[in-house]
Amino acid sequence: MSQRPLGFGIWGTGMGSGAVALKAALDAGRFGQLTLAGALIPWWRTQAYYDSAAWRGTFALDGGGAAMNQGIHTIDLLLWFLGAPKRVSATAGLVAHAGIEVEDIAAGWIEFANGCRATLASSTACWSATGFPAEIRIHGTTGAAVLRDDKLTAFEFEKPLPSDAAVLAPATEGGGAGANDPKAIGHAWHRSNLEEAIAAIRTGKQPAVNGAEGRKAVELILALYQSAQNGGTPVDLPLAEDPVLNKLGDKAH
């Protein structure tokens, strides 16, 4: 019996043109030695958002808070760009919402196997009238890039190519995809992800993102939670086992 491919429905931010161009430059070695990176998700969710459904803000049904629910898409992308993480440390808290079990702010650092270090901050406690986009910055000894949602707002190299300018997009401070309103999240990335997974099932091929790939971002966030629950003590990856997650508050019913 042939093995059926595993489709995995994590938000397909890697399907966007900006992310694809950045990944191609990384794979081509244009950044030189990767040195420093950062992922920032300064989003906002109202108290009414968490109060609107019993599952919101719970570990059992939401998986986690600002890191696992909102930040996972950017974290997944960061891992796609930088490869295997080696060690993490984090702090997390519930500072701006009530009646939920999970964090509304998390911050930490990641050490990657390739030597790159990255900072990470994800929150649903950062108000903005228009919402700030999720952002990834990557630096190396011969290149630098900034990706906001799927727009490359900086793409610089010691040895530039004529085609580099074509992938640049204007930098904007507001209008992040779902940053302050979950209903504003578009469906284009979801659709591309699902279409690719369905095509893989129909043709019997492995999808671009299977269950094992999707698990990587989940495991990293679980390691961040484990570190945060232990005062920021660094946690090595891969995890020996999933940690038991402690509630930061009680879900209002």
C-alpha positions in Angstrom: 0.0 0.0 0.0 1.4 3.4 -0.9 1.7 6.0 1.8 -0.7 8.9 1.4 0.9 12.4 1.7 0.3 14.4 4.8 -1.4 17.7 4.1 -0.9 20.4 6.8 -3.0 23.5 7.0 -0.6 26.0 8.6 -1.0 29.5 7.2 0.9 29.5 3.9 2.9 32.7 4.3 5.7 31.0 2.5 3.5 31.0 -0.7 3.9 34.8 -1.1 6.2 36.3 -3.6 8.2 38.4 -1.1 8.9 35.3 1.1 9.8 33.2 -2.0 12.3 35.8 -3.2 13.9 36.0 0.2 14.1 32.3 0.5 15.7 32.1 -2.9 18.4 34.6 -1.9 19.1 32.7 1.3 19.4 29.4 -0.6 21.8 31.0 -3.1 24.1 32.1 -0.2 23.7 35.8 -1.0 23.6 36.7 2.8 27.0 35.2 3.5 27.2 34.0 7.1 23.9 34.5 8.7 24.4 36.5 11.9 21.3 38.2 13.3 17.5 38.0 12.7 14.3 39.1 14.3 10.6 38.4 14.2 8.1 40.9 15.5 4.3 40.5 15.7 2.9 43.6 17.5 -0.8 42.8 17.1 -3.9 43.8 19.0 -6.9 41.7 20.1 -9.8 43.2 22.1 -11.2 41.7 25.3 -14.4 41.2 23.3 -12.4 39.0 20.9 -11.4 36.6 23.7 -14.9 36.7 25.2 -16.6 35.9 22.0 -16.1 32.1 22.1 -15.4 29.6 24.9 -12.4 28.1 23.0 -10.5 31.4 22.6 -7.6 31.9 25.0 -7.5 28.3 26.1 -4.6 25.9 25.9 -6.8 22.9 25.1 -8.6 24.5 22.1 -6.5 27.5 21.1 -3.2 25.8 21.6 -1.7 28.9 23.3 -1.8 32.6 23.0 0.0 35.4 21.1 2.9 33.0 20.1 0.9 29.9 19.2 -2.2 31.4 17.7 -1.1 34.7 16.1 2.7 34.4 16.0 3.0 30.9 14.6 2.7 31.9 11.0 5.7 34.3 11.3 7.6 31.8 13.4 7.0 29.1 10.8 8.4 31.4 8.1 11.5 32.3 10.3 12.3 28.6 10.5 11.8 28.1 6.8 14.4 30.9 6.3 16.9 30.0 8.9 16.7 26.3 9.4 16.9 24.2 12.5 16.8 25.9 15.9 19.3 24.7 18.6 18.3 26.5 21.8 15.6 29.0 23.0 14.9 31.2 26.0 11.7 33.2 26.6 9.5 35.2 28.9 5.7 35.3 28.6 2.8 37.0 30.5 -0.8 38.0 30.5 -0.8 41.8 30.9 -3.7 43.3 29.0 -6.6 40.8 29.0 -8.7 39.0 31.6 -10.5 35.7 31.7 -8.1 33.7 29.5 -5.5 31.0 30.2 -2.8 32.0 27.7 -0.2 34.7 27.1 -0.9 38.0 25.4 2.8 38.8 25.2 5.9 36.6 24.7 9.5 37.5 23.9 12.7 35.6 23.7 15.7 34.6 21.7 16.6 31.7 19.4 20.0 30.2 18.6 20.1 28.4 15.3 22.3 25.5 14.3 23.9 27.6 11.6 25.1 30.1 14.2 22.5 32.8 13.6 20.8 34.4 16.6 17.3 35.7 16.5 15.0 37.7 18.7 11.3 37.0 18.8 8.4 39.1 20.2 4.7 38.3 19.7 1.8 40.1 21.3 -2.0 40.7 21.2 -1.6 43.6 23.6 -0.2 46.2 21.1 -2.9 48.7 20.2 -2.8 50.4 16.8 -5.6 52.2 14.9 -4.6 50.4 11.6 -2.4 47.5 12.9 1.3 47.1 12.4 2.4 44.3 10.0 4.3 41.2 11.2 8.0 41.7 10.4 11.0 39.5 9.9 14.5 41.0 9.6 17.5 38.9 8.4 21.1 40.0 8.5 24.3 38.4 7.3 27.9 39.3 6.4 27.0 40.2 2.8 23.2 40.9 2.8 20.2 42.2 4.7 16.4 42.1 4.2 13.2 43.2 5.9 9.9 41.4 5.2 6.7 43.0 6.4 3.8 40.6 6.0 4.8 39.5 2.4 6.4 42.8 1.3 10.1 43.0 1.0 10.8 46.6 2.2 14.6 46.1 2.3 16.7 43.7 0.1 20.3 44.7 0.1 23.5 42.8 -0.9 27.2 43.4 -1.1 26.9 42.1 -4.7 23.5 43.4 -6.0 21.7 42.0 -8.9 19.6 44.0 -11.5 16.6 41.9 -10.5 16.7 42.9 -6.8 14.8 46.2 -7.3 11.8 44.4 -8.8 10.9 42.5 -5.6 11.0 45.6 -3.4 7.7 47.1 -2.1 7.0 50.4 -0.4 7.4 50.4 3.3 4.2 51.1 5.3 3.7 51.4 9.0 0.0 50.4 9.2 -2.4 48.0 7.6 -0.9 44.7 8.8 -2.9 41.7 7.6 -5.2 41.0 10.6 -2.9 42.9 13.0 -5.7 44.6 14.8 -8.8 42.9 13.3 -8.9 39.1 12.7 -11.7 39.6 10.2 -9.2 41.5 8.0 -7.0 38.5 7.4 -7.2 37.6 3.7 -7.8 34.2 2.3 -5.2 34.2 -0.5 -2.4 32.5 1.4 -4.9 30.0 2.9 -6.2 29.2 -0.5 -2.8 28.7 -2.0 -1.8 26.4 0.9 -5.0 24.3 0.5 -4.8 24.1 -3.3 -1.2 22.8 -3.0 -2.1 20.3 -0.4 -5.2 19.0 -2.4 -3.0 18.7 -5.5 -0.5 16.7 -3.6 -3.2 14.3 -2.4 -4.6 13.9 -5.8 -1.2 13.2 -7.4 0.2 11.1 -4.6 3.1 13.5 -4.1 4.3 15.0 -0.8 3.0 18.5 -0.2 5.5 21.4 0.3 4.5 21.6 3.9 3.7 18.2 5.5 2.9 17.3 9.0 6.6 17.0 10.0 7.4 20.4 8.7 4.3 22.0 10.4 5.3 20.4 13.7 8.6 22.4 13.7 7.0 25.7 14.5 4.7 24.1 17.1 7.7 22.5 18.8 9.6 25.7 18.9 6.7 27.6 20.6 6.3 24.8 23.1 10.0 25.1 23.9 9.5 28.9 24.4 6.6 28.2 26.7 8.7 25.7 28.7 11.5 28.2 29.1 9.1 31.0 30.1 7.5 28.7 32.8 11.0 28.1 34.2 12.1 31.7 34.5 13.7 31.9 31.1 16.0 28.9 31.5 17.3 28.0 28.0 15.7 24.9 26.4 17.5 22.7 23.9 15.8 21.4 20.7 14.5 19.0 19.7 12.3 18.5 22.8 12.5 15.2 24.6 8.7 15.5 25.3 6.1 18.2 25.1 5.9 20.3 28.3 2.9 20.5 30.6 1.5 24.0 30.1 0.5 26.1 33.1 -2.4 28.4 32.8 -1.7 32.1 33.3 -5.3 32.8 34.1 -8.8 31.2 34.2 -11.0 31.2 31.2 -14.2 33.2 31.8 -17.4 31.2 30.9 
